[in-house]
Amino acid sequence: MNTAGCYDGNVLVTVSAVRPVFTEFPGGAMNTFIWAGMSLGTALGFLHMLHFLSVRLRKPHLSKAKTIWQALWIWGLWALFGAYVLALWIAGAVLLGVSKLFMARRASHDRG
């Protein structure tokens, strides 16, 4: 860690240069995670959009322009929030594993 200090009147100002944590990945690990989440969100959003279109376009009383507009919004929002969905799936998988482990230990403890 590099530090540099300078005396400014009554106050000693210290500036330190700290190396960022994620320097191994080009653009950083968070950048990679966001790109992975956006890619996943775009793919899932596209599938959701196709399903939405296939269901809604079969109904003759609905506006086609409004249906297409809603489908594009679905795809865009999935792409935008894909990283959040990916993070929630990862957190859910971890919590599910921990809860199953806890329940298995509890069941074996209760059996004696």
Disulfide bonds with the S-S distance in Angstrom:
none
